[in-house]
């Protein structure tokens, strides 16, 4: 089992920055990739950024150049640094962990990010 707890969401003006954190616990050694996803009202959940166990990253086109995913293995934490925020970035942001061995996806409870214009 893997547990994920997100934090760092909030209200920010357009152009501002926020850093989301995802604290991991449990069977962390099994994790193959971590990701941040988001879901806006009335829309499907979408991938924002992914980082693999090897450190490779991938970003949605809409956030590339503005968001950065990173991890601190010593703190068992994954971060999403969000700069130059836009109103369309408003959503609930979820942390995700993928365990290939068991074909399991784990999700956090989500954290609200609201960007005002």
C-alpha positions in Angstrom: 0.0 0.0 0.0 1.0 3.6 -0.7 -0.5 6.6 1.0 -0.3 10.1 -0.5 -1.1 13.4 1.1 -1.1 16.6 -1.0 -0.7 20.1 0.4 0.1 23.6 -0.9 -3.0 24.5 -2.8 -4.7 27.9 -2.4 -5.9 31.1 -4.1 -3.4 33.1 -6.1 -3.7 35.8 -8.7 -2.9 35.2 -12.3 0.9 35.4 -12.9 1.6 34.1 -9.4 3.2 30.9 -8.2 2.4 28.0 -5.9 4.2 24.9 -4.9 2.3 21.7 -4.3 3.7 18.9 -2.2 2.9 15.3 -2.1 4.1 13.3 0.9 4.4 9.6 0.4 4.3 6.7 2.9 4.0 2.9 2.8 5.6 0.7 0.2 7.4 3.5 -1.5 10.1 1.2 -3.0 7.4 -0.3 -5.3 6.7 3.0 -7.0 7.7 3.3 -10.7 6.4 6.7 -11.4 4.8 9.7 -9.7 2.5 12.2 -11.3 0.3 15.3 -10.8 -3.1 15.3 -12.4 -5.9 17.9 -12.2 -9.6 18.1 -12.7 -11.5 21.3 -13.3 -15.3 21.5 -12.8 -17.1 19.7 -15.6 -14.0 18.4 -17.1 -12.1 15.1 -17.1 -9.1 14.5 -15.0 -5.9 15.2 -17.0 -2.2 14.6 -16.6 -0.2 17.6 -15.7 3.3 16.2 -15.1 5.0 12.8 -14.5 8.4 11.9 -13.1 9.7 8.3 -13.3 11.8 6.4 -10.9 14.7 7.2 -13.2 14.1 10.9 -13.1 12.6 11.3 -16.5 9.8 13.9 -16.7 6.9 14.6 -19.0 4.5 17.5 -19.1 1.2 18.4 -20.6 1.7 20.9 -23.4 -0.5 23.5 -21.5 2.0 23.7 -18.6 5.3 23.0 -20.2 7.7 25.8 -19.4 5.6 27.0 -16.5 5.4 24.0 -14.2 8.2 21.8 -12.8 7.9 18.4 -11.2 10.6 17.2 -8.8 11.1 14.9 -5.9 13.1 14.7 -2.7 13.9 11.1 -2.0 15.2 11.8 1.5 11.8 13.4 2.4 9.7 11.0 0.3 8.0 14.0 -1.2 7.1 15.0 -4.8 6.7 18.6 -5.7 4.9 20.6 -8.4 6.3 24.1 -8.8 3.7 26.2 -10.7 4.8 29.6 -12.1 3.0 32.1 -14.3 -0.3 30.7 -13.2 -3.4 31.3 -15.4 -7.1 31.2 -14.5 -7.4 28.1 -16.7 -5.1 26.3 -14.2 -7.8 26.4 -11.7 -8.6 22.8 -10.6 -8.3 20.2 -7.9 -4.8 18.8 -8.2 -4.2 15.2 -7.4 -1.0 13.3 -6.7 -0.6 9.9 -8.2 1.7 6.9 -7.7 2.0 4.0 -10.1 3.2 0.6 -9.1 3.8 -1.5 -12.3 4.4 -4.8 -10.4 0.8 -4.8 -9.2 -0.7 -2.6 -11.9 -2.0 -0.3 -9.2 -2.6 3.4 -9.2 -2.7 5.3 -5.9 -4.3 8.7 -5.5 -4.2 11.5 -2.9 -7.2 13.3 -1.7 -6.6 16.4 -3.9 -5.8 20.0 -3.2 -7.7 23.0 -4.6 -5.8 25.5 -6.7 -7.7 28.7 -7.7 -6.2 31.3 -10.0 -8.1 34.6 -10.1 -7.9 36.9 -13.1 
